[in-house]
Amino acid sequence: MSLNISIQKTTHPKQKPDANNLGFGNIFTDHMFVMDYTEGKGWHDPRIIPYGSFEIEPSAMVFHYGQEMFEGMKAYKTPEGQVQLFRPMKNIRRANITNERICIPEIDENDMLQAIKAIVDVDKDWIPEAEGTSLYLRPFIIATDPFLGVRPSSTYKFFVICSPVGAYYKEGINPVRIYVEEEYVRAVRGGVGYAKTGGNYAASLKAQMKAKKGGFAQVLWLDGIHRKYVEEVGTMNVFFKINGEVITPSLEGSILPGVTRDSTIELLKSWGVKVTERKIDIQEVFDAAKAGILEEAFGTGTAAVISPIGELKWKDEDVVINNNEIGQLSQRVYDTITGIQTGKVDDTFGWAEEV
């Protein structure tokens, strides 16, 4: 291990929350990991300190030009009490792809893994063990130069914070209602759609608010050029099972390459299910629904794992999918991935990483 991480334990530990009433992303553990970057010196001073506020200049470039990145992953406890992560190197490699795109210095993959494992180990007692819960991990980097000029920063801070969480959507694993967005776009090829950076999510808020006013859980995004090809559903990749074939939009630079997406594709192929990555027109989806061959639809992501889609609304058309019930294949994917994550299903893929 190349990082010499100092650890300062809190003198005022918090009370652990009720594992059966967690919500998502509003409770944080006792500690956080921090590391600094200075041009000419590189990444330095890795440390674990009590979770809390930190001081930063109001002129810090992150506030003015949005140079920041983040990742999302989870830690779990197995029935035997072992703590493990799910495919962490996939997230770490994606983090450095984001770093490269927005001119943040890369972090050595093994160093980032060591940092994540270290904070999880310090706060492992915060990992909830109730069904459907986990410890959500948020590694992120912010630009800290106090400068009002458009250029890459020469200083940065890397953090990892942790949050015990339950279901991402209030519906849990029950199907959600999705609104197909036509007015606003999330990303275009050549932009930063494939990167995990805050600007992507800020751009999505207007449409999300519009959808929620209509009683929908999320937005289904269409491509930014033709406004007809399906891209993502909210913060997730999306899959459609049409006449026995599972179709998901291909990665062409405007879609985030999800770790759960990749895992789902590998699982389905291992089960002999035909999986196709290609452009899919929203009209094709609705035509399939009218023909009775749209059998299932679901989103995939770290936060929700699998979120079945029970209803889609596009223009003045509404379609109900699989009687607004979770499909058999969606359920199997969910059960298998969460089973591997929590050590309840044999990990034949080698995806679990012990802490």
N, C-alpha and C positions, 0 to 999 in steps of 0.2 A: 504494500500500500504506500503510495507516494505522498499522500497528504498527511501532515502532522497536525491533526485537528485538536485544538484545545477545547475543553468542555467546562463551562461554568454552569453549575446546576442552580435552579431557582431556589430561593429561600422561602418562597410563598407559593407552594403548589396549589393548583386549583382543584375544586371538587369535580370529580368525574361526572358527566351527564348521564341521564337515564338512556340506556342503549336502545330502548324501545320507543324513544321520542326524540330523535336526533334532528330531523330535517336534513338540509344539505348546505354545507358551507358557511354556517353561522357560529360554530364553536371551534375554538383553536386550542392546541395543546400547550404544555408548559414551556416548550423550547422552540428555537428555530436555528437553522444553519445559515451562516453568513460567510461570504468570501469576497474579497475585493480584487479589482483589476486596475493596474496603472500601466499606461503605455511605457514600454521600455523595461518594465519589471515583470509584467505578466500577472497571472492570477496568484494571489498571495493571502496570507493571514486567514486560513480557514478556521472557523470557530463555531461552536454551539453555545448559545447564550439564552437567557430567559426570553420567551416571546414577549414582545412589547414594541412600543413606538421607537422610531429612530429619527435622528435629525438629518435634514437634507435642505440644501439651498432652494429657495423658491424659483431660482433661475435654472435649476437642474434641467438638462435637455430633455429628459423623459417627459416632463410636463408640457413642453412646447412643440416637440417634433415627434413624439410617440415612439422613440427608439426603445423598444422593450420586447421581450419574448416570455412565453410561459409554457409549461407542460402540465399534464394532469395524469396521475397514476395512483395506484392504491396499494396498501399493505393489508394483509389478512392473517388471521390466526387459524391454524389447522386444528382439528379435534384433539390432536396430541399436544397443542400449545406451541408448535413451531410457527415462527413468523416468516412470511414469504411475500415476495413481490411477483407481479405477472409481467413477463417479457420486458423487464426494465430497459434492456439495451435498445429495444425498438424505439422507446420514447427518447432515450438519450441521443440516439443517432438522428432522430427527427428534430430534436432540440438544436443540434449543430447545423442541420439544414436550414432551420429558421435563422440561426445566428449568422450564417453565411449570407442569407438573403438580405438581412437588414443591417449588415456590417457590424455585428457584435463579435468580439474575439471568441473563437471556439474554446470549449473546455475539454480537456482530455477525457475520453469516454470513461476510463477506469476511475479517474478522479471524481467524476460526477456520480458514478455508481457508489463509490466509497462514501461520498458526502450523504447521499440519500440513505444508504444503509445505516450510517452513523446516527442520523437524526431519528430514524425509525427505531433503532435499538435503544436510544435514550428515552424515547417516549412510547415504548412498546406497550406499557400498561394502559395507554389510551386507545388501543385497538379494540373496538367493540366486538362482541361475539354473538350478538343476537342475529337471527336470520336476516339476510339481505343488507347487513351493515359492513362497514370497512373503515379503514383510516385513509382518507383522501390526502394525497401528497401534491403540493403545488410548488415545483421548482420554477423560479423566474429570475430574470435579469433586467435591470434598469440602467439607463445611461445617467451619469451623475455630474458631468461637467457643468459648472455654472456659467453658461454661455448662451447668448441669444443670437446664434448664427446657425445656418443649416449646413451641418457636416456631421460625420460620425463622432461620437464622444471619444475621449481618450481615457476616461475612467468609468468603471461600472461596479455594480454590486450584484452578487448572485445570492439568492435566498432559497431556502426550502422551508415551507411552513406546512403544518399538518392539521387536518380537521376530521374528527370522527363523524361519519355521515350515514344516513339511511338512504331511502330511495330518492333519486333526482327529481322525478315527477311525482306529484301527489297520487297519481293513478297507479304508481308502482309498475308492476308487470302487466297491468290491465291495458287494453288498447286506448290510444289517444286520438283526439280529433286534430287534423292537420289542415292548414289553409295554404293553398298554392298561391304564392306571391308573384304578381305580374308587374307591379309599379316600380318596386325597388329591386336593386341587384346587390349581391354580396361581394362578388369578385369577378375578375376577368383574367383570361390567360395572359401571362406576362406581368401580372401584378403580384400580390402577396397571398393569394387565396390558398396556396399550398403550405404556407407558413403559419405557425401558431403565434400570432402577434395580436395585441389588443385592438388595433385598428379594424381588423376584420369583424370583431364582435361589436365594436361601437357602431359600425356601419349597418349591423343587423338589427339594432334595437328598435328603430322606427317601425319596421315591418312586424317585429315581434309584438310590440304594443298594439298595433293595428289588429293582429290576429287574436290577441287575448281579449280585446274589446268584443270580438265576435264569438267568444267562448271557445277558442281553439287553444290547444296546448303549445303548438309550435307552427313554424312556417316551413313550407317546402320551397326551396329556392330553385329558380330556373336560370339558365345561363344568361350572361350579361349581354350577349351579342344578338342572338336570335330570339331570346325570351321564350324558348320552347323545349329545350333539353333539360331534363332533371339533373340537378347537381347534388345538393345536400338537404337534409331536413334539420333545420335549426342548428344545433351543435353536434349533429351526428351524420354519419354516412347512411345511405338508404338502400334497401334491397326490395325487389319485387319478385314474387314467385308467380310466374305466368305459365299456365299449362305444363306444370312440372319442371320448368326451367327457372333458375334463380338468376335474375339480372340486376347488376349494380352499375352505376355510372363509372366509366373508365377515368383514370387519373390523367388529366391533361393540363395540369398547372393551375387550375382554379379550385380544386377540391383538396381538402386536407386528407392525407394518406393515413387513415385511422388504424391504430393497432388492433382494435376490436374488429374492424373491417377485415384486416388481413387474417386475423385468427378465424373469423367466420368463414371466409373463403377456403382456408386450409381445411377446416372441419368439414364443410359441405363436400368438398372434393374427396376427402378421405372416406366419406359415407357413400360415395358413388352418385352424388347429386350433380346434375349438370349446372355449372356456374359460368356465366358470361359477363365479362366486363366490356361495356360498350356504351355509346350514346343511346339514351332512351328518351323519346319524345313524350311529353306529358299527354298528348293526344293518344298515343299508343297505350298508355296506362289506363286512360278512361275508356278507350275502345275495348280493352281486355276486360275491364269491369263490366261493361254493358253486355259483353259476350259470355260472361260467367266464367272466364278463365283466369281472372286475377284472384289467385287462391290465398295469398298472404302478402303483407307488406310490413316492413319493420325497419327501425333505425338502429344503428350500432354505435356505441361510444363508451369511453371509460366510465363516465359518470353513471349512465343508466344501464350499461351493458347491452341489453336488448329492450327496445321500446316498440311494441306492436302498434301498427296503425289500424285503427278501426273504422275511420271515416276520412275521406278526402273531399275538400271543396275547391273547385276551380271555376272561376267565373260564376255562372248561375247553376252549375252542376254539382250535385252531391252524390258520392258513391259510398256505400257501406261495404267493408271488406270482411269476409269470413264471418258474417253475422255479428260483427263487432266483438269477436272473441279472438283470443290469442290462437294462432295456428299451431298445428302439431310440430312443424319444422322449427318455427320460432321458439317454441317451448323447449325443444330438444337442444337448440343452440344455446339458449340461456342456461339450461340446467347443466350442460357440459362445461361451458366456460366458467360459470360461477363455481361448479364442482371442482374444476382444476385449480381455480384461484384459492379456494378454501381447503384444498387437500382432501376433498370427499370423493373425487373421481381420479382415477389413475391418469397421471400426466404422461401420456405416451409421446408427446411432442417435445418434451423438455422445456416447457414454457415457464414453469415455476422456478423462482430464484430465492434460495434461503438467505435470510438476513443473519 
